[in-house]
Amino acid sequence: MASISETSLDDRATALREALGSRVVFAHEPEYDVVRAPWNPTADQRPFAVATPQSAEDVVAIVRAATATGLRVAAQSTGHAAPGLCETDLSDVVLVRLGALRGVTVHRATLTATVLGGSHWNDVLDATAPHGFTALHGSAGDVSVVGYSLNGGVSFFARAHGLGINAVRSVEIVTADGSLVRASADENADLFWAVRGGSGSFGVVVSLEIDLLPYADVFAGMLLWDASHTPEVARAWAEWTASAPESVTSTLRVLHLPPLPELPPFLSGRSLVVIDGAVLETDARADELLQPLRDLAPEMDTFGRIPAAGLVHVHMDPPQPTPAVTRHCILGSLSDEAVAAFVAASEDPALFVSEVRHVGGAASRPVPTGGAVSAIAGDYVVHAIAVPPVPEVVPAARAAADTFIERFAPWAGEALVLTFLDGGSDRAPAFGASLDRLRAMKAEWDPRNVFAAANPVVPAGG
Ligand SMILES: Cc1cc2nc3c(=O)[nH]c(=O)nc-3n(C[C@H](O)[C@H](O)[C@H](O)COP(=O)(O)OP(=O)(O)OC[C@H]3O[C@@H](n4cnc5c(N)ncnc54)[C@H](O)[C@@H]3O)c2cc1C
């Protein structure tokens, strides 16, 4: 591989164009601004070039052509986590956007699916619903399966079934030397360990195999009150979750919604407190479990049995690209003081959403056969999400999210959740005790640090 000093930028562009033709777009070309645009537009990512593979063979060609000219490579499926990637200098990076590499094959007999590298969770739900199956997807259908799963993956099934990362059975990945490699418990087991947490730092995943869940429907929904009820709702939810069985995964959130015509009148311009989630029980048992929360007389109660694919709409995540700034921390428990801090912090109208996700249960138990990351080190994830409408207010949004999280410092552990990182933080605490081995694996599989990622792992000794 040529070093950056050996080859001028123009020579590298020429070499890439010769190797890749129209599959690569450069900054001076009109399509550049279209193909570089991430889901989260607060990230103004300006890579050396953007490549758009149509097949695994294309990905091999792209990695080989980029590394042959001394360039680095970053895999990106949607750009939900683009702010993290943008903390890396992208001026010598070929951004591999995998939006064309989508498709899902369900294997009924093994209750698994093979998922192409750029697929979204909506693709999985479309494919699994006719079989009466679902998967450990997150709250948004347009997040990619690879980016979510290989960074952890917290679903509304998390307390019962663990993190999405543990549902990955194998990956097909293009590594730094341009090889297409399969990694599983039986093949390249060290790489399989590393990629489950190390994700894009180890290569471009062109497909992965995941376990599915045999659920055609699920008891799920939300309870909604005016935000003036936040103190009593938050206290009741904290008490409720302390003894909730692992079949229940839920979230407490306070939303400050702008007055937008596209929102229904009961949401537009209002501040609300919401509890949403899924209860993997019979209807009767689920109703019994929810009763203490329903006793607080919610203004709206949508909990009931729904098709499993409908779970992806329960959290009301934006269905289109959205400027977002997020910060989070993990708490071991939710004390009265922490609840009071949440109530006070959630009043900040600069935050679109303040939320606490109840994890614990299977989500917080390390899996012996798991990879570098297999569990969350705590029972609650506290999360602030701001939506800065114009780039000028991004710094203020970051400050609001930082201030929110600082309020939980007395109870927060050091650990973080990879999927919820949004740049702005040291990633090391999210890798925990696996960091040294991950860096050693990186030195073995990608010694020249070809792959940049939203949550980068740098080679040991580098
Ligand atoms: C609205 C919204 C809702 C969310 N809800 C949840 C939730 O419920 N639970 C949860 O756990 N997380 C959730 N997230 C966080 C989300 O899971 C992470 O941001 C995730 O990393 C996004 O993956 P992506 O591929 O879509 O994003 P990208 O920015 O495209 O990718 C993120 C990183 O993943 C890696 N990557 C992606 N694709 C590949 C590939 N094919 N090969 C190799 N590496 C790859 C790269 O390192 C990349 O930098 C949510 C995020 C948003 C914005």
The ligand as a Gaussian input file, in Angstrom:
#p B3LYP/6-31G(d) Opt

LIG

0 1
 C      -33.725000       7.703000      15.765000
 C      -32.737000       6.726000      16.343000
 C      -33.199000       5.646000      17.104000
 C      -32.303000       4.720000      17.628000
 N      -32.785000       3.692000      18.397000
 C      -31.908000       2.805000      18.933000
 C      -32.365000       1.734000      19.758000
 O      -33.560000       1.572000      19.997000
 N      -31.439000       0.893000      20.288000
 C      -30.106000       1.032000      20.028000
 O      -29.304000       0.236000      20.512000
 N      -29.655000       2.030000      19.234000
 C      -30.514000       2.908000      18.706000
 N      -30.045000       3.940000      17.945000
 C      -28.604000       4.068000      17.737000
 C      -28.161000       3.269000      16.499000
 O      -28.366000       1.889000      16.728000
 C      -26.666000       3.535000      16.246000
 O      -26.487000       4.895000      15.920000
 C      -26.135000       2.647000      15.143000
 O      -24.734000       2.619000      15.198000
 C      -26.602000       3.119000      13.786000
 O      -26.172000       2.220000      12.810000
 P      -26.263000       2.646000      11.291000
 O      -25.500000       1.657000      10.515000
 O      -27.681000       2.897000      10.941000
 O      -25.486000       4.027000      11.299000
 P      -24.108000       4.385000      10.554000
 O      -23.762000       5.757000      10.993000
 O      -24.247000       4.126000       9.113000
 O      -23.078000       3.340000      11.137000
 C      -22.585000       3.447000      12.454000
 C      -21.290000       2.658000      12.530000
 O      -21.598000       1.280000      12.400000
 C      -20.599000       0.645000      11.609000
 N      -21.230000       0.089000      10.413000
 C      -22.428000       0.370000       9.873000
 N      -22.636000      -0.407000       8.805000
 C      -21.540000      -1.178000       8.672000
 C      -21.142000      -2.195000       7.766000
 N      -21.943000      -2.631000       6.787000
 N      -19.926000      -2.770000       7.931000
 C      -19.112000      -2.401000       8.931000
 N      -19.442000      -1.451000       9.823000
 C      -20.646000      -0.861000       9.694000
 C      -19.564000       1.669000      11.260000
 O      -18.513000       1.588000      12.190000
 C      -20.310000       2.967000      11.414000
 O      -19.437000       4.044000      11.757000
 C      -30.914000       4.876000      17.407000
 C      -30.453000       5.953000      16.665000
 C      -31.338000       6.886000      16.145000
 C      -30.795000       8.056000      15.395000

